[in-house]
């Protein structure tokens, strides 16, 4: 069966756009190297009609379909399952959309652009900038490799969520190939359309389990003309939360980002990236980087200085700049945290969110619980405090200690996730569930929520062919 299916797939995309065997192997491994699966082929369609034909073929052969873009998923959503995990479908086919990278239309007046799923995020942002518009989603470490289809499928976040929202908030319409091969054309560029269920939101964040997103209408914004950035040493996370509330009251919607960085993060970055440097004369345990911008040419550094001066206790010291080079050097301290931690060794990672008002309590409770259970544990906490999303990673400093610690990952996860649940949070803020948290989520979603999700899945994908083993 696999030979006949491969021949049929080759007929759809052409002999140069299908990979098998060792040539396909790189597409079966995830970005972090945690997941590696098997498939009979990777195919690269050129357009939506080819995607539809490929899905029809796979359905007729009862072969599972793994949608894939830039393969930058952090939870194993974009790679096939390992052979031992094949429970129902013996064969898997990876449908990689990277050839589908056309900008179908650009409407500067409507502030929208229609793009295909294989466009990289960097390319979309570049095209928008060429038309004096901004597409605000930015995942700076992977902009050049992640693709819009994947950003939509995981409802990606990033540092700009505070002002612009997640990817879900940046989309007006979608085109989707359904599990039976039909094409739903929902590429509407309307900001008001009150005609029933908003179907696009079923597919955004579904990680390819309900269909394959092939194109999207994206929302654009004016390009900011003025900007100011502050690097602020704060006493503790509670002070950071209070400062955010103060800035929102004094600076309004000009706040683009508000990121918190714990001391262990700084130590890792300074150790592994020699071009970085401590922003203050003395090291501090907690630091915030925040940014204001405006479409008017106004002195935002003055506004930011005034807001910080009027905050009161909780700030140890701060620096403000409207110089882009200086600001970039501070943002690099945040940008390099993940890479620095990877260079230092493996850690147990958590991508959680809680209401902003509960961020400080989460960090305090999780720190205390892990340190009681694992003396000497190193907590690397950082992230998007402006939307309540904290990347909370645990490891030991020495490799000889870290190896046995990693064996306790399930216990560590349970400690962290139980605290998240108690504080009305989510165990996955922006990375999705994929394979990594598929079983874990069953502890934290209600039986009714899981039933509704399974019902939606069964309605759209009754054969269970679309990205099985992920999410639900």
C-alpha positions as CSV (number, residue, x, y, z in Angstrom):
1,X,0.0,0.0,0.0
2,X,2.8,2.5,0.9
3,X,4.4,2.0,-2.6
4,X,1.1,2.8,-4.4
5,X,0.4,5.7,-2.2
6,X,3.9,7.2,-2.7
7,X,3.4,6.8,-6.5
8,X,0.1,8.6,-6.2
9,X,1.5,11.4,-4.1
10,X,4.4,11.8,-6.5
11,X,1.9,12.2,-9.3
12,X,0.2,15.1,-7.5
13,X,3.3,17.1,-6.6
14,X,5.9,16.0,-9.1
15,X,9.0,13.8,-8.6
16,X,11.1,16.7,-7.3
17,X,8.7,17.6,-4.5
18,X,8.5,14.4,-2.5
19,X,11.1,12.9,-0.1
20,X,11.4,9.4,1.2
21,X,13.9,7.4,3.2
22,X,17.0,9.1,4.5
23,X,16.3,12.2,2.5
24,X,13.1,12.8,4.5
25,X,14.6,12.0,7.9
26,X,15.3,15.7,8.9
27,X,11.6,16.5,8.6
28,X,10.8,13.8,11.1
29,X,12.7,15.4,14.0
30,X,11.5,18.4,16.1
31,X,13.4,21.6,16.8
32,X,14.4,20.6,20.3
33,X,15.4,17.1,19.4
34,X,12.8,15.6,21.9
35,X,10.6,13.9,19.3
36,X,11.5,11.8,16.3
37,X,9.0,9.8,14.2
38,X,8.6,7.9,11.0
39,X,6.6,8.5,7.9
40,X,6.4,7.0,4.4
41,X,7.1,10.4,2.7
42,X,7.3,14.1,3.0
43,X,5.4,16.0,0.2
44,X,5.7,19.6,-0.7
45,X,2.5,20.9,-2.4
46,X,2.6,24.2,-4.4
47,X,-1.0,25.3,-3.9
48,X,-4.2,24.6,-2.1
49,X,-5.6,22.4,-4.8
50,X,-2.5,20.1,-4.4
51,X,-3.1,20.0,-0.7
52,X,-6.6,19.0,-1.2
53,X,-5.6,16.2,-3.6
54,X,-3.0,15.0,-1.2
55,X,-5.5,14.9,1.7
56,X,-8.0,13.0,-0.5
57,X,-5.3,10.4,-1.4
58,X,-4.3,9.9,2.2
59,X,-7.9,9.6,3.3
60,X,-8.6,7.0,0.7
61,X,-5.6,5.0,1.8
62,X,-6.3,5.6,5.5
63,X,-2.9,7.2,6.0
64,X,-2.4,9.7,8.8
65,X,-1.6,13.3,7.8
66,X,1.0,15.5,9.6
67,X,0.8,19.1,8.6
68,X,4.1,20.9,8.8
69,X,5.6,24.3,8.2
70,X,8.9,25.5,9.4
71,X,9.0,22.7,12.0
72,X,9.8,25.0,14.9
73,X,7.1,23.5,17.2
74,X,8.4,23.2,20.8
75,X,5.9,20.4,21.8
76,X,6.3,17.9,19.0
77,X,3.2,18.9,17.1
78,X,4.8,19.2,13.7
79,X,6.5,15.8,13.4
80,X,5.1,12.3,12.9
81,X,4.7,9.9,15.8
82,X,7.3,7.3,16.5
83,X,6.6,3.8,15.2
84,X,5.8,2.5,18.7
85,X,3.0,5.1,19.0
86,X,1.1,4.1,15.9
87,X,-2.1,2.9,17.5
88,X,-4.5,3.1,14.6
89,X,-2.8,4.3,11.4
90,X,0.3,2.3,10.3
91,X,1.3,4.9,7.7
92,X,1.9,8.6,8.1
93,X,2.5,11.3,5.4
94,X,4.0,14.7,6.2
95,X,2.5,17.5,4.2
96,X,5.0,20.4,4.3
97,X,3.6,23.7,3.2
98,X,6.9,25.6,2.8
99,X,6.5,26.0,-1.0
100,X,3.2,27.8,-0.5
101,X,4.7,31.3,0.1
102,X,2.8,33.7,-2.1
103,X,1.5,37.0,-0.9
104,X,-2.0,36.8,-2.5
105,X,-3.1,40.4,-1.9
106,X,-2.2,43.5,0.1
107,X,-4.8,46.1,1.0
108,X,-3.1,49.1,2.6
109,X,-6.4,50.9,3.1
110,X,-8.1,48.0,4.8
111,X,-4.9,47.3,6.8
112,X,-4.9,43.6,5.7
113,X,-2.8,41.2,3.7
114,X,-3.6,37.7,2.5
115,X,-0.8,35.3,2.7
116,X,-0.2,31.6,2.1
117,X,0.7,29.3,5.0
118,X,4.3,28.8,3.9
119,X,5.3,32.4,4.2
120,X,7.9,32.9,6.9
121,X,7.0,35.3,9.6
122,X,10.0,37.4,8.8
123,X,8.9,37.7,5.1
124,X,5.4,38.8,6.1
125,X,6.8,41.4,8.4
126,X,9.1,42.6,5.7
127,X,6.4,42.9,3.1
128,X,4.2,44.8,5.5
129,X,7.1,47.2,6.3
130,X,7.6,47.8,2.5
131,X,4.0,49.1,2.4
132,X,4.5,51.2,5.6
133,X,2.5,48.9,7.7
134,X,3.2,46.7,10.7
135,X,2.4,43.0,11.2
136,X,3.1,42.9,15.0
137,X,3.7,39.3,15.7
138,X,7.4,38.8,16.4
139,X,9.2,35.7,17.6
140,X,12.6,37.2,17.2
141,X,14.7,34.0,17.7
142,X,12.8,32.2,14.9
143,X,11.2,34.8,12.7
144,X,13.2,33.7,9.7
145,X,12.3,30.0,10.0
146,X,8.8,29.8,11.5
147,X,5.9,30.0,9.0
148,X,2.5,31.6,9.2
149,X,0.6,28.3,9.0
150,X,2.4,27.1,12.1
151,X,2.0,30.4,13.9
152,X,-1.7,30.1,13.3
153,X,-1.9,26.4,14.2
154,X,-0.3,27.0,17.6
155,X,-1.8,30.5,18.2
156,X,1.8,31.9,18.7
157,X,2.4,34.7,21.2
158,X,5.6,36.6,21.6
159,X,6.5,39.8,23.4
160,X,3.9,41.9,21.7
161,X,0.8,40.1,23.0
162,X,0.3,42.8,25.7
163,X,-0.6,45.4,23.0
164,X,-1.6,43.4,19.9
165,X,-2.8,40.1,21.2
166,X,-1.9,36.5,20.2
167,X,-2.0,35.3,16.6
168,X,-5.7,34.6,17.0
169,X,-6.2,38.3,17.4
170,X,-4.3,39.1,14.2
171,X,-6.4,37.1,11.8
172,X,-9.6,38.0,10.0
173,X,-10.1,35.0,7.7
174,X,-8.7,31.6,6.8
175,X,-8.6,29.1,4.0
176,X,-8.5,25.5,5.3
177,X,-8.3,22.1,3.7
178,X,-10.6,19.8,5.7
179,X,-9.8,16.2,6.6
180,X,-12.0,15.0,3.7
181,X,-10.2,17.1,1.2
182,X,-12.8,19.8,0.8
183,X,-11.6,23.4,0.8
184,X,-13.2,25.9,3.1
185,X,-12.7,29.4,1.8
186,X,-13.1,31.7,4.8
187,X,-10.7,34.4,3.5
188,X,-12.9,37.3,4.5
189,X,-11.2,40.6,5.3
190,X,-14.2,41.9,7.4
191,X,-13.8,43.3,10.9
192,X,-17.5,42.8,11.5
193,X,-19.3,39.6,10.3
194,X,-22.0,38.5,12.7
195,X,-23.4,35.6,10.6
196,X,-23.1,32.7,13.0
197,X,-20.2,30.6,14.3
198,X,-16.8,32.1,13.8
199,X,-15.3,28.9,12.2
200,X,-11.7,30.2,11.9
201,X,-11.2,30.0,15.6
202,X,-11.7,26.2,15.5
203,X,-8.5,25.9,13.4
204,X,-6.4,28.5,15.1
205,X,-4.6,26.8,17.9
206,X,-5.7,23.3,16.9
207,X,-2.2,22.3,15.9
208,X,-3.3,20.7,12.6
209,X,-5.7,18.3,14.2
210,X,-8.8,19.6,12.5
211,X,-7.6,20.6,9.1
212,X,-4.7,22.2,7.2
213,X,-4.5,26.0,7.1
214,X,-3.4,27.0,3.7
215,X,-3.9,30.8,3.7
216,X,-4.9,33.6,6.0
217,X,-6.1,37.3,6.0
218,X,-3.9,39.1,8.5
219,X,-4.5,42.3,10.3
220,X,-2.0,45.1,9.9
221,X,-1.2,48.2,12.0
222,X,0.4,51.6,11.5
223,X,4.2,51.7,11.8
224,X,5.3,53.4,15.1
225,X,7.4,56.5,14.6
226,X,8.7,57.0,18.1
227,X,9.9,54.5,20.7
228,X,11.4,54.4,24.1
229,X,12.7,51.5,26.1
230,X,13.5,51.1,29.8
231,X,15.6,48.6,31.7
232,X,14.3,48.5,35.3
233,X,15.7,46.7,38.3
234,X,12.8,45.8,40.6
235,X,12.7,44.5,44.1
236,X,10.7,41.4,43.3
237,X,8.0,40.0,41.0
238,X,5.2,41.7,43.0
239,X,6.9,45.1,42.3
240,X,7.0,44.2,38.6
241,X,3.3,43.5,38.6
242,X,2.5,46.7,40.4
243,X,4.8,48.6,38.0
244,X,2.9,47.2,35.0
245,X,-0.4,48.4,36.4
246,X,1.1,51.8,37.0
247,X,2.6,52.1,33.5
248,X,-0.8,51.1,31.9
249,X,-2.5,53.8,34.0
250,X,0.1,56.5,33.0
251,X,1.1,55.4,29.5
252,X,-2.0,53.6,28.2
253,X,-1.9,51.5,25.1
254,X,1.6,52.8,24.2
255,X,3.1,49.8,26.0
256,X,4.4,47.3,23.5
257,X,6.0,44.8,25.9
258,X,6.8,44.2,29.5
259,X,9.2,41.3,30.1
260,X,10.6,40.0,33.4
261,X,14.0,38.4,33.8
262,X,15.3,36.6,36.9
263,X,18.9,36.7,38.0
264,X,19.7,33.1,36.9
265,X,18.7,34.1,33.4
266,X,21.1,37.0,33.3
267,X,23.9,34.8,34.7
268,X,23.4,32.3,31.9
269,X,23.3,34.9,29.1
270,X,26.4,36.7,30.3
271,X,28.2,33.4,30.6
272,X,27.4,32.1,27.2
273,X,27.2,35.3,25.1
274,X,30.3,37.4,25.6
275,X,29.0,40.3,23.6
276,X,26.3,41.0,26.2
277,X,26.9,43.0,29.4
278,X,25.3,43.8,32.7
279,X,23.1,46.9,32.2
280,X,23.7,48.2,35.7
281,X,26.8,48.7,37.8
282,X,25.6,46.2,40.3
283,X,23.7,42.9,39.6
284,X,20.0,42.7,40.6
285,X,17.8,39.7,41.3
286,X,14.9,40.8,39.1
287,X,14.8,43.0,36.1
288,X,12.1,44.3,33.7
289,X,12.4,45.4,30.1
290,X,9.5,47.5,28.8
291,X,8.9,49.4,25.6
292,X,6.6,52.2,24.6
293,X,5.8,53.2,21.0
294,X,3.5,55.7,19.2
295,X,2.6,56.5,15.6
296,X,3.2,60.2,16.5
297,X,6.7,61.6,16.7
298,X,6.6,62.3,20.4
299,X,9.4,62.2,23.1
300,X,8.3,58.9,24.7
301,X,11.5,58.8,26.8
302,X,10.1,61.7,28.8
303,X,6.8,59.9,29.3
304,X,8.6,56.8,30.4
305,X,10.9,58.6,32.8
306,X,8.0,60.4,34.3
307,X,6.0,57.2,34.8
308,X,9.0,55.4,36.4
309,X,9.8,58.4,38.7
310,X,6.3,58.5,39.9
311,X,6.0,54.8,40.8
312,X,7.5,55.0,44.3
313,X,9.0,52.0,46.1
314,X,9.8,48.7,44.3
315,X,12.2,50.1,41.7
316,X,15.9,49.8,42.7
317,X,17.2,51.7,39.7
318,X,16.4,52.1,36.0
319,X,17.7,53.3,32.6
320,X,15.6,54.8,29.8
321,X,16.7,55.3,26.1
322,X,15.2,56.2,22.8
323,X,18.4,54.9,21.1
324,X,17.6,51.8,19.1
325,X,21.1,50.3,19.5
326,X,21.1,50.7,23.3
327,X,17.6,49.2,23.4
328,X,18.6,46.3,21.2
329,X,21.4,45.5,23.6
330,X,18.9,45.2,26.5
331,X,16.5,43.2,24.4
332,X,19.3,40.8,23.6
333,X,19.5,39.9,27.2
334,X,15.9,38.6,27.0
335,X,16.3,37.2,23.5
336,X,19.3,35.0,24.3
337,X,17.9,33.3,27.5
338,X,16.6,30.2,25.8
339,X,19.7,29.6,23.8
340,X,21.9,30.3,26.8
341,X,20.0,27.8,28.9
342,X,20.3,25.2,26.1
343,X,24.0,25.7,26.0
344,X,24.2,25.2,29.8
345,X,22.3,21.9,29.7
346,X,18.9,20.3,29.6
347,X,16.1,21.7,31.9
348,X,12.5,20.9,32.7
349,X,10.6,23.6,30.9
350,X,7.2,25.1,31.6
351,X,5.2,27.5,29.4
352,X,2.5,28.6,31.8
353,X,0.1,31.5,32.2
354,X,-1.9,32.9,35.2
355,X,-3.9,36.1,35.6
356,X,-1.4,38.9,35.8
357,X,-2.4,39.6,39.3
358,X,-1.3,36.1,40.3
359,X,2.1,36.1,38.6
360,X,4.1,37.0,41.7
361,X,2.2,34.4,43.8
362,X,2.8,31.7,41.2
363,X,6.6,32.4,41.2
364,X,6.7,32.5,45.0
365,X,4.7,29.3,45.5
366,X,6.4,27.3,42.8
367,X,9.9,28.4,43.9
368,X,9.2,27.4,47.5
369,X,7.6,24.0,46.5
370,X,10.4,23.0,44.2
371,X,13.2,24.1,46.6
372,X,11.6,22.0,49.4
373,X,11.4,19.0,47.2
374,X,14.7,19.4,45.3
375,X,17.3,21.4,47.4
376,X,19.7,23.3,45.2
377,X,17.3,23.5,42.2
378,X,18.0,26.4,39.9
379,X,14.9,28.2,38.7
380,X,15.1,30.1,35.4
381,X,12.0,32.3,35.3
382,X,11.4,34.9,32.6
383,X,8.8,36.0,30.1
384,X,5.8,37.9,29.1
385,X,4.6,39.2,32.5
386,X,2.4,41.7,30.5
387,X,0.0,38.9,29.6
388,X,0.7,36.6,32.5
389,X,2.9,34.1,30.5
390,X,5.9,32.9,32.4
391,X,8.6,30.5,31.1
392,X,9.5,28.7,34.2
393,X,12.3,26.2,33.8
394,X,14.1,24.1,36.4
395,X,17.4,22.4,36.5
396,X,20.5,21.7,38.6
397,X,23.7,23.7,38.1
398,X,26.0,20.8,37.9
399,X,25.7,18.0,35.2
400,X,26.3,15.3,37.8
401,X,23.2,16.6,39.7
402,X,21.1,17.4,36.7
403,X,20.9,14.0,35.2
404,X,19.1,12.4,38.1
405,X,17.0,15.5,38.5
406,X,15.6,15.2,35.0
407,X,14.3,11.8,35.9
408,X,11.9,13.6,38.2
409,X,10.3,15.6,35.4
410,X,6.8,14.2,36.0
411,X,6.9,15.1,39.7
412,X,8.3,18.6,38.9
413,X,5.5,19.1,36.3
414,X,2.9,18.0,38.7
415,X,4.1,20.5,41.4
416,X,4.2,23.4,39.0
417,X,1.0,22.6,37.1
418,X,-1.0,22.0,40.3
419,X,0.0,25.5,41.5
420,X,-0.9,26.9,38.1
421,X,-4.3,25.3,38.3
422,X,-4.9,26.5,41.8
423,X,-4.2,30.1,40.6
424,X,-6.7,29.7,37.6
425,X,-3.9,29.4,35.0
426,X,-3.0,27.3,32.0
427,X,-0.3,24.8,31.6
428,X,0.3,25.9,28.0
429,X,0.3,29.6,27.3
430,X,1.8,29.9,23.8
431,X,3.6,26.7,22.8
432,X,0.5,24.5,22.5
433,X,0.1,20.9,23.6
434,X,1.4,18.8,20.8
435,X,2.7,15.4,22.0
436,X,4.4,16.9,25.0
437,X,1.3,17.8,27.1
438,X,-1.4,15.7,25.4
439,X,-1.8,13.4,28.4
440,X,-1.0,16.2,31.0
441,X,-3.9,18.3,29.9
442,X,-6.4,15.6,31.0
443,X,-5.5,16.4,34.6
444,X,-6.5,20.1,34.2
445,X,-9.4,20.4,31.8
446,X,-12.9,19.4,32.9
447,X,-14.5,16.2,31.6
448,X,-17.0,18.4,29.8
449,X,-14.3,20.4,28.1
450,X,-12.5,17.3,26.9
451,X,-15.8,15.8,25.7
452,X,-16.6,18.9,23.7
453,X,-13.1,18.9,22.2
454,X,-13.4,15.2,21.2
455,X,-16.8,15.8,19.7
456,X,-15.4,18.6,17.5
457,X,-12.5,16.4,16.5
458,X,-14.8,13.5,15.6
459,X,-17.2,15.7,13.6
460,X,-14.5,17.2,11.4
461,X,-12.1,14.2,11.3
462,X,-14.2,11.1,11.9
463,X,-11.4,8.8,10.7
464,X,-8.9,10.4,13.1
465,X,-6.4,10.9,10.2
466,X,-5.4,14.6,10.9
467,X,-2.3,14.8,13.0
468,X,-3.2,11.9,15.4
469,X,-1.5,11.7,18.8
470,X,-1.4,15.5,19.2
471,X,-3.6,17.8,21.5
472,X,-6.5,15.4,22.1
